[in-house]
Amino acid sequence: MRSSITIAAAAALAAGLSAPALAQNSVTVGITAALTGPPAGDFAPAVAAMRIYLDRVNAKGGINGNKVNLVIEDDSAQPSKAAANAKKLLTDNPVLLINASLSSTYAPVVAAARNAGVPLLFASSVCPKDVYPPAQASEFCTTAFGATYDSRAGLSFIKQTAKEPVKIGFVAMAIPVSRGEVDFAAKQAPSFGMTAVANEDIPPPTADYTPYATKIKEAGANWVWAWAPWVTEVRTFEALRRLGWSGDYLGYEHLVSENELRRIKDPKLYIIGADAMFENPLPVQEEIAAAAKAAGSKYPANEMSEGWIGGMVIEAALKAAGPNPTPAKVQAAMANLKVDLKGLRGGPLEWTKDNHFRLKQSYRVYHWDGSKVWFSYDVK
């Protein structure tokens, strides 16, 4: 899928109207994203939200007099497609490239962006280690995921919640970042007083999760920590329940998690994450809902926080880069940026020269009938 027109023009075409000519002054942002395929639910709503957010920005006159020309390519979470997309997107001379796909697509996109001297933003895709201190100069991340921090927070919650000695199983998708995070968690488990009994690395195209769930159940796990795309987290959980496993399960929050918690309604299923769910809507969440409705979005508003945050950060970065932005100016602006997220997370998103993740990572644990309070970690 490709769009090389401004998002305002795209909206006009979707409505059956003639598209206006591109604004004389425009700035291009390119995205390669998993818009189709099994993992699409973790990414497509975020891309839609970024389009809606930036469409609103354009409708108000753009940023420093420039319209935002958002160019999107679908990679279906396939590395070869992501590589081709990055090459194609860079021919449009973008000031910023965005990855919104699985970590298996990172290597070719990172290589292309670095070779072209264009900053790369991970938005709705998990934050890679290169954005942590000391950060790689040209890479940034807005996504709630935080490798190593997520597992420490998850294990802390399990330790506080468990009423008996913890025998813990781990679930990952067989992609680089997910596998690395779960391996990290398994090594950390003994320091939390837990016994690691299973560590399942599940391939992305898996049709039957029963064999992996069986290994976890037969290993005697009474808790599971899953850090993977939602399809892997939820299908492993459901396979465990079909096998009669009665333990507690903690997964990481994804765009669809709030609706999935309500669907499943399992008293021993918990979700931990950095994004605020919509159970008691904040003003900004009401704004997202109204914007999604006005745009005729097919995605629920409570799946759009990641993309809305991405849009807020893109707007702030382009504004700080000035009226004639270049990749170098945008990168410099991003290296000294603070964005008020209005409650969508536990605090602002703030980047410095050496930290392109955030200065503080805050978490909340959700259950289908209620939630825990925020708790935070300093990022060092």
C-alpha positions as CSV (number, residue, x, y, z in Angstrom):
1,M,0.0,0.0,0.0
2,R,1.4,3.4,-0.9
3,S,0.2,7.0,-0.6
4,S,2.3,9.8,-2.0
5,I,-0.2,12.5,-1.5
6,T,-0.8,14.6,1.6
7,I,-3.1,13.1,4.1
8,A,-5.6,15.9,3.5
9,A,-5.8,14.8,-0.1
10,A,-6.1,11.2,0.9
11,A,-9.1,12.1,3.0
12,A,-10.7,13.9,0.1
13,L,-10.2,10.9,-2.2
14,A,-11.7,8.5,0.4
15,A,-14.7,10.8,0.5
16,G,-15.1,10.6,-3.3
17,L,-13.9,14.2,-3.9
18,S,-11.3,15.5,-6.2
19,A,-7.9,15.7,-4.5
20,P,-6.5,19.2,-4.1
21,A,-3.1,19.9,-5.5
22,L,-0.2,19.3,-3.1
23,A,0.6,22.4,-1.1
24,Q,3.6,24.3,-2.5
25,N,5.3,24.1,0.9
26,S,5.3,20.5,2.2
27,V,7.5,18.2,4.3
28,T,7.6,14.5,3.7
29,V,7.5,11.8,6.4
30,G,7.7,8.1,5.3
31,I,6.4,5.0,7.1
32,T,7.0,1.3,6.6
33,A,4.3,-0.5,8.6
34,A,2.7,-3.9,9.1
35,L,-0.7,-3.0,7.8
36,T,-1.6,-6.5,6.7
37,G,-0.8,-10.0,8.0
38,P,-1.3,-11.6,11.5
39,P,0.5,-8.8,13.4
40,A,-1.3,-6.0,11.7
41,G,-3.6,-5.4,14.8
42,D,-0.6,-4.2,16.7
43,F,0.3,-1.6,14.1
44,A,-2.4,-0.6,11.7
45,P,-4.5,1.3,14.2
46,A,-1.5,3.4,15.2
47,V,-0.7,4.3,11.6
48,A,-4.4,5.3,11.2
49,A,-4.2,7.5,14.3
50,M,-1.0,9.2,13.0
51,R,-2.8,10.0,9.7
52,I,-5.8,11.4,11.6
53,Y,-3.7,13.5,13.9
54,L,-1.6,14.9,11.1
55,D,-4.6,15.5,8.9
56,R,-5.9,17.7,11.7
57,V,-2.6,19.5,11.8
58,N,-2.7,20.1,8.0
59,A,-6.3,21.4,8.3
60,K,-5.1,24.0,10.7
61,G,-2.4,25.2,8.3
62,G,0.3,22.7,8.8
63,I,3.6,23.2,10.7
64,N,5.6,26.4,10.3
65,G,3.6,26.9,7.0
66,N,4.4,23.4,5.7
67,K,1.8,20.6,5.0
68,V,2.8,17.2,6.1
69,N,3.1,14.7,3.2
70,L,2.7,11.3,4.9
71,V,3.9,8.5,2.6
72,I,3.0,5.0,3.7
73,E,4.2,1.6,2.6
74,D,2.8,-1.8,3.8
75,D,5.5,-4.4,4.6
76,S,3.2,-7.1,6.1
77,A,5.9,-7.5,8.8
78,Q,8.3,-9.1,6.2
79,P,11.9,-7.9,6.3
80,S,12.4,-8.1,2.5
81,K,9.3,-5.8,2.0
82,A,10.5,-3.4,4.7
83,A,13.9,-3.2,3.0
84,A,12.2,-2.4,-0.4
85,N,9.9,0.1,1.3
86,A,12.7,2.0,3.0
87,K,14.6,2.3,-0.3
88,K,11.4,3.5,-2.1
89,L,10.5,5.9,0.7
90,L,13.9,7.5,0.7
91,T,13.5,8.5,-2.9
92,D,10.8,10.9,-1.7
93,N,13.5,12.8,0.3
94,P,11.8,12.5,3.7
95,V,13.0,14.4,6.7
96,L,12.0,11.5,8.9
97,L,11.5,7.8,8.4
98,I,9.2,5.7,10.6
99,N,9.1,2.0,11.4
100,A,5.8,0.6,12.6
101,S,6.4,-3.1,12.2
102,L,8.0,-6.2,13.8
103,S,11.6,-6.1,15.0
104,S,12.5,-8.6,12.3
105,T,12.2,-5.6,9.8
106,Y,14.5,-3.4,11.8
107,A,17.9,-4.3,10.3
108,P,17.3,-3.3,6.7
109,V,15.3,-0.2,7.6
110,V,18.0,1.0,10.1
111,A,20.7,0.4,7.5
112,A,18.9,2.3,4.8
113,A,18.1,5.3,7.1
114,R,21.6,5.5,8.4
115,N,23.1,5.4,4.9
116,A,20.8,8.2,3.8
117,G,21.4,10.3,6.9
118,V,17.7,10.4,7.8
119,P,16.5,10.1,11.4
120,L,14.4,7.0,12.2
121,L,11.5,6.9,14.6
122,F,10.1,3.6,16.0
123,A,6.4,4.3,16.5
124,S,4.1,1.4,17.7
125,S,7.1,-0.9,17.0
126,V,9.1,-2.0,20.1
127,C,11.9,0.3,21.1
128,P,15.3,-1.2,20.2
129,K,18.3,-1.0,22.6
130,D,19.9,1.6,20.3
131,V,17.5,4.3,21.6
132,Y,18.6,3.7,25.2
133,P,21.5,5.7,26.8
134,P,23.9,6.2,25.2
135,A,21.6,6.4,22.3
136,Q,22.5,6.1,18.6
137,A,22.3,9.6,17.3
138,S,19.7,9.2,14.6
139,E,17.2,6.7,16.2
140,F,14.3,7.5,18.4
141,C,11.3,5.7,19.9
142,T,7.8,6.8,21.1
143,T,6.4,3.3,21.7
144,A,5.3,2.2,25.1
145,F,7.4,-0.9,25.0
146,G,10.7,-0.7,26.9
147,A,12.9,-3.8,26.8
148,T,14.4,-4.8,30.1
149,Y,12.3,-2.2,31.9
150,D,9.1,-4.1,30.9
151,S,10.3,-7.4,32.3
152,R,11.6,-5.9,35.5
153,A,8.2,-4.2,36.0
154,G,6.3,-7.4,35.1
155,L,8.4,-9.6,37.4
156,S,7.9,-7.1,40.2
157,F,4.2,-7.2,39.8
158,I,4.2,-11.0,39.9
159,K,6.3,-11.1,43.0
160,Q,3.9,-8.7,44.7
161,T,0.8,-10.5,43.6
162,A,1.7,-14.2,43.9
163,K,0.5,-16.1,47.0
164,E,2.7,-19.1,46.6
165,P,6.2,-19.8,45.3
166,V,6.4,-18.8,41.6
167,K,7.2,-21.3,38.9
168,I,7.3,-19.2,35.9
169,G,7.0,-19.9,32.2
170,F,8.0,-17.4,29.5
171,V,6.5,-16.7,26.0
172,A,8.2,-15.0,23.1
173,M,7.7,-14.7,19.4
174,A,10.7,-15.9,17.5
175,I,11.8,-12.4,16.4
176,P,14.9,-10.6,17.7
177,V,13.6,-8.2,20.3
178,S,10.9,-10.4,21.7
179,R,13.2,-13.3,22.1
180,G,15.9,-11.2,23.7
181,E,13.5,-9.6,26.2
182,V,12.1,-13.0,27.3
183,D,15.6,-14.5,27.7
184,F,16.5,-11.4,29.8
185,A,13.4,-12.0,32.0
186,A,14.3,-15.7,32.5
187,K,17.7,-14.8,33.7
188,Q,16.3,-12.2,36.1
189,A,13.7,-14.6,37.6
190,P,15.9,-16.1,40.3
191,S,16.7,-12.6,41.7
192,F,12.9,-12.2,42.2
193,G,12.7,-15.5,44.1
194,M,11.2,-17.3,41.1
195,T,12.0,-20.6,39.4
196,A,12.0,-20.4,35.6
197,V,10.5,-23.7,34.3
198,A,9.8,-23.1,30.6
199,N,10.8,-20.6,27.9
200,E,8.9,-20.9,24.7
201,D,10.1,-19.2,21.5
202,I,7.1,-19.4,19.1
203,P,7.5,-18.8,15.3
204,P,5.4,-15.9,13.8
205,P,3.3,-18.1,11.4
206,T,2.3,-20.6,14.0
207,A,-1.2,-22.1,13.4
208,D,-1.4,-24.2,16.5
209,Y,-0.1,-23.0,19.9
210,T,-1.1,-26.2,21.7
211,P,2.4,-27.8,21.6
212,Y,4.0,-24.7,23.2
213,A,1.2,-24.4,25.8
214,T,1.6,-28.1,26.6
215,K,5.3,-27.6,27.4
216,I,4.5,-24.7,29.8
217,K,1.7,-26.7,31.5
218,E,3.8,-29.9,31.9
219,A,6.7,-27.9,33.2
220,G,4.5,-27.0,36.2
221,A,4.3,-23.2,35.6
222,N,1.8,-21.4,37.9
223,W,2.6,-18.0,36.3
224,V,3.5,-17.0,32.7
225,W,5.1,-13.8,31.5
226,A,4.5,-13.1,27.8
227,W,6.3,-10.3,26.0
228,A,5.5,-10.7,22.3
229,P,3.1,-9.4,19.6
230,W,-0.5,-9.8,20.8
231,V,-1.3,-12.7,18.6
232,T,1.4,-14.8,20.3
233,E,0.4,-13.6,23.8
234,V,-3.3,-14.2,23.5
235,R,-3.3,-17.5,21.5
236,T,-0.8,-19.0,23.9
237,F,-3.0,-18.0,26.8
238,E,-6.1,-19.4,25.2
239,A,-4.3,-22.7,24.3
240,L,-3.3,-23.0,28.0
241,R,-6.8,-22.6,29.1
242,R,-8.1,-25.2,26.7
243,L,-5.6,-27.6,28.2
244,G,-7.0,-26.9,31.6
245,W,-4.2,-24.8,33.0
246,S,-5.4,-22.7,35.8
247,G,-2.4,-20.4,36.5
248,D,-2.0,-16.7,36.3
249,Y,-0.9,-15.0,33.1
250,L,0.7,-11.6,32.6
251,G,1.0,-10.2,29.1
252,Y,2.3,-6.9,27.8
253,E,-0.2,-4.3,26.7
254,H,-0.9,-3.9,23.0
255,L,-3.3,-1.6,21.1
256,V,-6.1,-4.3,21.2
257,S,-5.5,-5.3,24.8
258,E,-8.3,-3.3,26.5
259,N,-11.0,-4.8,24.2
260,E,-9.4,-8.2,24.5
261,L,-9.5,-8.1,28.3
262,R,-13.2,-7.4,28.1
263,R,-13.8,-10.2,25.6
264,I,-11.9,-12.8,27.6
265,K,-12.9,-11.8,31.1
266,D,-10.5,-14.2,32.8
267,P,-9.9,-13.5,36.5
268,K,-6.2,-14.6,36.2
269,L,-5.3,-12.6,33.1
270,Y,-3.4,-9.4,33.7
271,I,-1.9,-6.8,31.2
272,I,0.9,-4.5,32.1
273,G,1.8,-1.4,30.0
274,A,2.7,2.2,29.8
275,D,-0.3,3.5,27.9
276,A,-3.4,4.6,29.8
277,M,-6.5,2.6,28.9
278,F,-9.8,4.3,28.1
279,E,-11.9,2.9,31.0
280,N,-12.3,6.3,32.5
281,P,-11.7,8.6,29.5
282,L,-9.3,11.5,29.9
283,P,-10.0,14.7,27.9
284,V,-7.3,13.7,25.4
285,Q,-8.9,10.3,25.0
286,E,-12.3,11.9,24.4
287,E,-10.5,14.1,21.7
288,I,-9.1,10.9,20.1
289,A,-12.5,9.3,20.1
290,A,-14.1,12.4,18.5
291,A,-11.4,12.6,15.8
292,A,-11.6,8.9,15.0
293,K,-15.4,9.2,14.6
294,A,-15.1,12.3,12.4
295,A,-12.6,10.6,10.2
296,G,-14.8,7.5,9.8
297,S,-12.0,5.3,11.2
298,K,-12.6,1.5,11.2
299,Y,-10.5,1.2,14.4
300,P,-11.8,1.8,17.9
301,A,-10.4,4.9,19.6
302,N,-9.0,2.9,22.4
303,E,-6.5,1.3,19.9
304,M,-5.2,4.7,18.8
305,S,-3.1,6.0,21.7
306,E,0.3,4.9,20.3
307,G,-0.4,6.5,16.9
308,W,-1.7,9.7,18.6
309,I,1.5,10.0,20.6
310,G,3.5,9.4,17.5
311,G,1.6,12.3,15.8
312,M,2.1,14.6,18.8
313,V,5.9,13.9,18.7
314,I,6.2,14.3,14.9
315,E,4.4,17.7,15.2
316,A,6.6,18.8,18.0
317,A,9.8,17.7,16.2
318,L,8.9,19.4,12.9
319,K,7.8,22.6,14.7
320,A,11.2,22.7,16.6
321,A,13.1,22.1,13.3
322,G,11.9,25.4,11.9
323,P,10.2,26.5,8.6
324,N,12.8,24.8,6.4
325,P,13.3,21.4,8.0
326,T,16.0,19.0,6.8
327,P,16.8,15.5,8.2
328,A,19.7,17.0,10.2
329,K,17.5,19.8,11.6
330,V,14.8,17.3,12.6
331,Q,17.3,15.0,14.2
332,A,18.7,17.8,16.2
333,A,15.3,18.9,17.3
334,M,14.4,15.3,18.4
335,A,17.5,15.1,20.5
336,N,16.2,17.9,22.7
337,L,12.5,17.4,22.9
338,K,9.8,17.2,25.6
339,V,6.2,16.5,24.8
340,D,3.3,16.6,27.2
341,L,1.3,13.5,26.6
342,K,-1.7,14.8,28.5
343,G,-2.1,11.7,30.6
344,L,-1.8,9.1,27.8
345,R,1.2,7.8,29.8
346,G,2.4,8.4,33.4
347,G,4.4,11.4,32.4
348,P,5.8,13.4,29.4
349,L,7.9,11.9,26.7
350,E,11.4,13.6,27.0
351,W,14.5,13.0,24.9
352,T,18.0,14.2,25.4
353,K,21.2,13.9,23.4
354,D,22.0,10.6,25.0
355,N,18.5,9.2,25.7
356,H,16.1,8.7,22.8
357,F,13.7,6.5,24.8
358,R,12.4,8.6,27.7
359,L,13.7,9.8,31.1
360,K,11.1,7.9,33.1
361,Q,9.1,4.8,32.2
362,S,5.8,4.4,34.1
363,Y,3.6,1.3,34.2
364,R,0.1,0.3,35.0
365,V,-1.3,-3.2,35.5
366,Y,-4.8,-3.9,34.2
367,H,-7.4,-6.6,35.0
368,W,-10.7,-6.9,33.2
369,D,-12.6,-5.5,36.1
370,G,-10.2,-2.8,37.4
371,S,-6.6,-1.5,37.3
372,K,-3.6,-0.8,39.5
373,V,-1.9,2.5,40.0
374,W,1.1,3.9,38.0
375,F,4.6,3.0,39.1
376,S,7.8,4.3,37.5
377,Y,11.4,3.5,36.8
378,D,14.1,6.1,35.9
379,V,15.8,5.3,32.6
380,K,19.5,5.2,32.8
